[in-house]
Amino acid sequence: MTLITWNEKLSVNVAEIDKQHQKLIQMVNDLDDAMRQGKGRDLLGKILGDMIKYTSDHFTTEEKYFAQYSYPDAENHIKEHRAFVEKVLKFQKEFEAKRFGLSTDIINFLCNWLNKHILGTDKKYGPFFNEKGIK
């Protein structure tokens, strides 16, 4: 069973960014599948490492576009990125400390992120970038 399925509602209509968002959704689904099989802890270290790389790559992509096209809400958007990175690094420290129940907390955090950030904050820049010719 898939926890989150990619659909057009999640699209920001910028192909490069949509592809990156799909990668995040796959990480969430992989962790959820592992948890359902009782192997969440086994996969968690890899997922956290992948999330750190993902945030570096993905946020760099978005922020490059913000700077290149003078996106008006860039400052607030970047603050949300920084908060996400801080949370992921906190999760990594908790994983290293062997905190119990971390997989569930990470799934909840990522689902909330998808709903609030991608469906809210990210969706705002789609039309802006489309007007600049980015699709």
N, C-alpha and C positions, 0 to 999 in steps of 0.2 A: 504494500500500500504506500502510495506517495503522499507525503505530508503537504507539499506545495507543488503545484503544477504551473509551469510557465504559461501565461496567456497574454493577450493583447492589453489587458487592463494594467499589467505590470510594465509594459513597454513605454519607454520615454521617446520612442521614434528616432533614436540615434543608434544605428546598428552596432557600433563598437561598444557602446555602453550597455546596450541590451544584452550583448553576448557576455559581458562581464557579470551582469546581474544574474544571468542564467547559471553562471559558474557558482555564484554564491548560493543560489537555490539548490544546486546539485550538492554542495557541501552540507547544507541543512538536511536534505533528504538522505544523504549517506549516513550522517550522524543519527538521524531518526531511525533508519533501518538497523544500524548497529545496536542502538538502544533496545529496539524491539527484540533483537536476538540475544540480549543480555551481554553485548560486547561493546557498549558505548565507551567504557573506559579505555578499551584496547585501541579504539580509533581516535579518541579525543586528542592525544598528543599530535597526531598527524593533522587533524582538522585545525587545531590551533595554529600550527606552523603554516598550513595552507592559508588560513585567514590572515595571518600577518603579511604574507606575500601578496595575497589578494588586495588587502587594503592599500599596500604600497603602490601596486600597479594601478588599481582602479581609481584611487583618489588622485594619483598623479595625472591620469588621463582626464578626469573631470576638471581638475584645477588648471591643467594646461589650457583647456577650452575656456575656462573662466577668464584667465589672463589674456589669452589671445583675442577674445571677442568682448572683453570688458563686461562680463556678466554682472548685472547690477546687484544681485543678492549673494555675490561670491563670499563676502566676509562671514555672513551667517551660516552659509552652507559649509564653509571650511571649518567653522567652529563645531558643527555636528560631526564632521569627519574626525577632528581631533578627539572628541569625546568617545567616538567609536573605537579609535585606536587605543585610547587609555583603558577602556573597558576590556578589550581583547587582551591587552598586556596584563591586566589584573587577573583575568581568567587564566592566563598562562602561569602566573605565579601561584594561583590557587591549585592548578593542576599539579605543578611541581611539589606543592605542599600536600598533595593527595587528598584534597577536600572532597568529601562525599557529596553526591548529588549534583555535581558540576555539569554533567551532560544535559540534564533537564534545564538548568539555569541558562546554559548557552543556547539551547533550542528556543527557549522562551525569548531570550534577548534578540536572537536573530529574526524570529518571526515578528516581534515588535518592530525591529529595525526595518524589515521589509514593508510592513504596513505603514509606519510613520514616515520613514525617510524616503524610500523609493516611491511609494504611492502618494506621498505628500511633497516633500522638498524636491526630490529629483524630477517629479512630473512637471514642476514649474519651469524647469529650464528647457524641456523638450521643444515647445513652440519657439522659444528664443533662439535656440541653436538651429532649428529648422529654417527660420527666417534668414539666418546667416549662411544657409546652404549646407549645413551638416545634417546628414540623414543616416 
